[in-house]
Amino acid sequence: MSDSQARSAAYGPLPADTTEDVRTRGANVSRQVAVLPVGSFEQHGPYLPLATDTLVACAIAREIAAAYPVHLLPPVTISCSHEHAAWAGTVSISSVTLHSVIRDIAASLRRSGVDALVVVNGHGGNYVLGNVVQESSSRGEKMALFPAAEDWESACERAGVVTSLLTDMHAGEIETSILLHAHPEFVRPGYETSDFVADDRRHLLTLGMSAYTDSGVIGRPSLGSAEKGKALLESLADAFGPYLSLFTSDGSGDSSRG
């Protein structure tokens, strides 16, 4: 980990790079790749903060930046959380707005010499991010979305997460574990007794989360642990290597840990 990346980790969700740090890193790689965490501001039950998805996305992005020579960006903190509108504190923007924000960021990066962007998504409701990546890629622009479901599945297996991705939908074992590791100061008492399962959610898009849970929780947070959170992040960092290789000019060098 470089000094600037260590400072970024210490600063939490905000990168501490200077313009010279970016210029120096760019001179040492064949192609600069930016990493953009995208979170949300929505309810996560009574024990996790509204900013949980942003904290998770930033934790993943910081782990990536500590392992690879990427340009770490500050997070997008408000996104598409319309399914959580019934709970106090939730704030959303439209999918059209989020689409435009990502496109604008990618265009700005290209103007500054960074032509590849990996979006690290921390909120499952940001469906539009997949469309942004597909559309951009069809135009020859270099963009990827991370982590994929397969990356999460591998990470869960490695970390010993026992709840399936279907069941662990919101404020459950995965999110609680990552925050217990990366930001234990934000986890309040109550997760130990808040398990709730609702695997059949076929009308979620129409009815929202409130049709399936009173607490806002769907998952098994009682099974969360800091050890699992650490292993999840380590596995996701390992899984990032092939994504980086997609955008390197020679398929080597930039995708190695360092």
C-alpha positions in Angstrom: 0.0 0.0 0.0 1.3 3.4 -1.0 1.5 6.3 1.5 -1.4 8.1 -0.3 -3.5 4.9 -0.3 -2.8 4.4 3.4 -4.0 8.0 4.0 -7.1 7.3 2.0 -7.9 4.3 4.2 -7.4 6.3 7.3 -9.8 9.0 6.0 -12.6 6.6 5.6 -14.9 7.2 2.6 -13.0 10.3 1.3 -9.8 9.7 -0.7 -6.8 11.7 0.4 -4.9 11.8 -2.9 -3.5 15.0 -4.3 -3.3 15.7 -8.0 0.4 14.8 -7.8 -0.5 11.4 -6.4 -2.8 10.7 -9.3 -0.2 12.0 -11.9 2.6 9.8 -10.4 0.4 6.7 -10.3 -0.7 7.3 -13.9 2.9 7.5 -15.0 3.6 4.0 -13.6 0.7 2.1 -15.2 -0.2 1.4 -18.8 -3.8 2.7 -18.3 -5.4 4.4 -15.4 -8.6 2.8 -14.0 -10.9 4.7 -11.7 -13.0 3.1 -9.0 -16.3 4.8 -8.0 -18.2 3.6 -4.9 -21.9 4.0 -5.3 -24.0 3.6 -2.1 -27.4 4.9 -0.9 -29.0 6.7 1.9 -31.8 4.4 3.2 -33.1 2.6 6.2 -31.1 -0.5 7.4 -33.2 -1.4 10.4 -32.7 0.0 13.9 -29.1 -1.0 14.3 -27.3 0.0 11.0 -27.0 3.6 9.7 -28.8 5.0 6.7 -25.4 5.3 5.1 -24.7 1.5 5.3 -24.6 0.9 1.6 -22.2 3.8 1.1 -20.0 2.5 3.9 -20.0 -1.0 2.4 -19.2 0.3 -1.1 -16.4 2.5 0.2 -14.9 -0.4 2.3 -14.8 -2.6 -0.9 -13.3 0.3 -2.9 -10.6 1.0 -0.3 -9.7 -2.7 -0.1 -9.3 -2.6 -3.9 -7.2 0.7 -3.8 -4.9 -0.9 -1.2 -4.2 -3.8 -3.5 -4.1 -2.3 -7.0 -2.9 0.9 -8.6 -6.4 2.4 -9.2 -7.7 6.0 -9.0 -10.1 5.9 -6.0 -13.0 8.4 -6.2 -15.3 9.7 -3.5 -18.6 7.9 -3.2 -22.0 8.7 -4.7 -24.0 8.7 -1.5 -27.6 9.0 -2.6 -29.1 6.7 -5.3 -32.3 4.7 -6.1 -33.9 3.6 -2.7 -37.5 4.0 -3.7 -38.4 0.6 -2.2 -37.5 2.0 1.2 -39.6 5.1 1.0 -41.9 4.0 3.8 -39.1 4.5 6.4 -38.0 7.8 7.9 -34.7 9.2 6.7 -34.6 7.4 3.3 -33.6 9.7 0.4 -33.7 8.8 -3.3 -32.9 10.2 -6.7 -34.4 9.0 -9.9 -32.8 6.3 -12.0 -32.5 8.8 -14.8 -30.5 11.1 -12.6 -28.2 8.3 -11.4 -27.7 7.2 -15.0 -26.7 10.8 -15.9 -24.4 11.2 -12.9 -22.4 8.0 -13.8 -22.2 9.0 -17.4 -21.0 12.5 -16.5 -18.3 11.2 -14.1 -17.1 8.8 -16.8 -16.9 11.6 -19.4 -15.1 13.9 -17.0 -12.6 11.1 -16.2 -11.9 10.6 -19.9 -11.2 14.3 -20.3 -8.6 14.1 -17.6 -6.9 11.0 -19.1 -8.6 8.2 -17.1 -10.6 6.3 -19.7 -11.7 3.2 -17.7 -14.2 3.3 -14.8 -15.3 0.5 -12.5 -18.5 1.2 -10.5 -18.5 -0.5 -7.1 -22.2 -0.9 -6.2 -23.2 -1.2 -2.6 -27.0 -1.1 -3.2 -29.0 -3.9 -4.8 -31.7 -1.5 -5.9 -29.4 0.4 -8.3 -30.6 -1.7 -11.2 -29.9 1.1 -13.6 -26.1 0.8 -13.1 -26.2 -2.4 -15.2 -27.8 -0.4 -18.0 -25.2 2.3 -17.8 -22.4 -0.2 -18.1 -24.0 -2.1 -21.0 -24.7 1.1 -22.9 -21.3 2.6 -22.3 -19.5 -0.7 -23.3 -21.6 -0.9 -26.5 -20.2 2.6 -27.5 -16.6 1.4 -26.9 -16.3 3.1 -23.6 -14.4 1.2 -20.9 -16.7 0.6 -17.9 -17.5 -2.3 -15.6 -19.8 -3.0 -12.6 -18.4 -4.7 -9.5 -19.1 -7.0 -7.6 -21.1 -9.5 -9.7 -23.3 -12.0 -7.9 -20.7 -14.6 -8.6 -18.1 -12.5 -6.8 -20.4 -12.2 -3.8 -21.1 -15.9 -3.8 -17.4 -16.8 -3.8 -16.8 -14.2 -1.0 -19.6 -15.6 1.1 -18.2 -19.1 0.7 -14.7 -18.0 1.7 -15.9 -16.0 4.7 -18.2 -18.7 6.0 -21.4 -16.7 5.5 -24.2 -19.2 5.8 -27.2 -17.1 4.7 -27.9 -17.4 1.0 -27.9 -14.2 -1.1 -31.7 -14.6 -1.6 -32.3 -14.6 2.1 -29.6 -12.1 3.1 -31.4 -9.3 1.3 -31.1 -6.3 3.6 -29.3 -5.4 6.8 -28.4 -9.1 7.2 -25.3 -11.2 7.8 -23.2 -9.7 5.0 -23.8 -6.0 5.7 -23.6 -6.4 9.4 -20.4 -8.4 9.1 -18.7 -5.8 6.9 -19.7 -2.9 9.2 -18.6 -4.9 12.3 -15.2 -5.1 10.6 -14.8 -1.8 8.9 -17.0 0.5 11.0 -17.9 -1.2 14.3 -18.6 2.3 15.8 -21.7 2.6 13.6 -23.3 -0.8 14.6 -25.8 -0.4 17.4 -27.1 -3.1 19.7 -30.1 -5.1 18.4 -28.7 -6.9 15.4 -28.3 -10.0 17.6 -32.1 -10.4 17.8 -33.4 -8.9 14.6 -33.4 -11.9 12.2 -36.3 -12.0 9.8 -36.7 -14.1 6.6 -39.0 -13.3 3.7 -37.7 -15.2 0.7 -40.8 -14.7 -1.5 -40.6 -11.1 -2.5 -42.1 -11.3 -6.0 -44.0 -8.1 -5.7 -41.2 -6.0 -4.2 -41.0 -3.6 -7.1 -44.7 -2.8 -6.9 -45.3 -2.9 -3.1 -41.9 -1.9 -1.7 -40.0 -3.3 1.3 -42.8 -2.4 3.8 -45.0 -5.2 2.3 -42.5 -7.8 3.5 -40.9 -6.5 6.7 -42.0 -4.3 9.6 -38.5 -3.7 10.9 -36.8 -3.0 7.5 -34.7 -6.1 8.0 -34.7 -9.2 5.7 -31.8 -11.5 6.6 -30.0 -12.9 9.6 -27.8 -10.2 11.1 -27.3 -12.3 14.2 -24.8 -14.4 12.3 -22.7 -11.4 11.4 -19.1 -11.0 12.7 -16.1 -8.8 12.1 -14.1 -11.9 11.1 -16.6 -12.6 8.3 -16.5 -9.0 7.2 -12.7 -9.0 6.9 -12.8 -12.2 4.8 -15.6 -10.9 2.6 -13.5 -7.8 1.7 -10.3 -9.8 1.2 -12.1 -12.1 -1.2 -13.7 -9.3 -3.2 -10.3 -7.6 -3.5 -9.0 -10.8 -5.0 -11.9 -11.0 -7.4 -11.2 -7.5 -8.7 -8.0 -8.6 -10.5 -9.7 -9.9 -13.6 -11.9 -6.7 -13.9 -8.7 -4.6 -13.9 -7.2 -6.9 -16.5 -10.1 -6.0 -18.9 -8.7 -2.5 -19.1 -5.0 -2.9 -19.1 -3.2 -2.5 -22.4 -1.1 -5.7 -22.2 -3.2 -7.8 -19.8 -0.4 -7.7 -17.2 1.2 -5.4 -14.7 -1.8 -3.2 -13.8 -3.8 -6.2 -12.5 -1.3 -7.4 -10.0 -1.6 -6.6 -6.3 0.8 -4.1 -4.9 
